[in-house]
Amino acid sequence: MTPPHDILFRTLADPTRRAIFERLCREGETTVGALTEQAGVSQPVVSKHLSLLKDAGLVRGRIDGRQTHYSAQIMALSPLMDWTSQMAGFWENRFDHLESLLNRMDQ
């Protein structure tokens, strides 16, 4: 089974997809058409990116008549926040050991 943070990293690795997600985070709910206007790619490409973001749990679609309104799901980033916290703790520990070693070498 693929760890959740790997899925999120893979999904957000594409710059266009990441830009779409960031725009939804900043501006809130919007339609595919509105996203396409500023994305610099065609509507089918935006729809494909939204589908992948939705599969990763990063966006949610709400149907209103003939349009789907998409919104970012910020809490879906929690596996990335957990992973970065773990990595920060790991590196802080490693740097503390390095500092200790350097201090012993200076004596």
C-alpha positions in Angstrom: 0.0 0.0 0.0 1.3 3.4 -0.9 1.8 5.8 2.1 -0.6 8.8 2.0 2.3 11.3 1.9 3.7 9.6 -1.3 0.3 10.0 -3.0 0.2 13.7 -2.0 3.8 14.3 -3.1 3.2 12.6 -6.5 -0.1 14.5 -7.0 1.4 17.9 -6.2 4.6 17.3 -8.1 3.1 18.6 -11.3 3.4 22.4 -11.5 0.1 22.9 -13.2 -1.8 20.7 -10.8 -0.1 22.3 -7.8 -1.0 25.8 -9.2 -4.7 24.7 -9.5 -4.6 23.5 -5.9 -2.9 26.6 -4.7 -5.5 28.8 -6.5 -8.3 26.9 -4.9 -6.7 27.3 -1.5 -6.3 31.1 -2.0 -9.5 31.9 -3.7 -11.9 29.3 -2.5 -14.6 27.4 -4.5 -14.6 27.9 -8.3 -15.6 26.2 -11.5 -13.6 24.4 -14.1 -14.2 27.2 -16.5 -12.8 29.8 -14.1 -9.8 27.7 -13.4 -9.2 27.2 -17.1 -9.1 30.9 -17.8 -5.9 31.4 -15.8 -4.4 27.9 -16.1 -2.8 28.3 -19.5 -4.0 24.9 -20.6 -7.2 23.6 -22.1 -10.4 22.7 -20.2 -9.9 18.9 -20.7 -6.4 19.2 -19.2 -7.7 21.2 -16.2 -10.5 18.6 -15.7 -7.9 15.8 -15.7 -5.8 17.6 -13.1 -8.9 18.1 -11.0 -9.7 14.5 -11.3 -6.2 13.5 -10.0 -6.5 16.1 -7.2 -9.9 14.7 -6.3 -8.6 11.1 -6.3 -5.9 12.2 -3.8 -8.5 13.8 -1.6 -7.1 17.3 -2.2 -10.2 18.8 -3.8 -14.0 18.2 -3.6 -16.5 18.8 -6.3 -20.0 20.1 -5.7 -22.5 19.9 -8.6 -24.8 22.8 -9.1 -26.9 22.4 -12.2 -24.6 21.9 -15.2 -21.5 23.1 -13.4 -19.2 21.5 -10.8 -17.7 23.8 -8.2 -14.4 22.7 -6.8 -12.9 23.5 -3.4 -9.6 22.7 -1.8 -9.6 20.2 1.1 -6.8 21.7 3.3 -7.0 18.9 5.9 -6.0 16.4 3.2 -2.5 17.8 3.6 -2.2 16.5 7.2 -0.1 13.4 6.1 2.4 15.8 4.6 2.5 18.0 7.7 3.0 14.8 9.8 5.8 13.6 7.6 7.6 17.0 7.5 7.4 17.1 11.4 9.0 13.7 11.6 11.7 14.7 9.2 12.3 17.9 11.1 12.7 16.0 14.3 15.1 13.6 12.6 17.3 16.3 11.2 17.3 18.3 14.4 18.6 15.2 16.2 21.2 14.7 13.5 22.4 18.3 13.7 22.5 18.1 17.5 24.8 15.0 17.2 26.9 16.9 14.7 27.2 19.9 16.9 28.2 17.7 19.8 30.9 16.0 17.7 32.3 19.3 16.5 32.4 20.6 20.1 34.4 17.5 21.2 36.7 17.9 18.2 37.4 21.6 19.2 38.5 20.6 22.7 
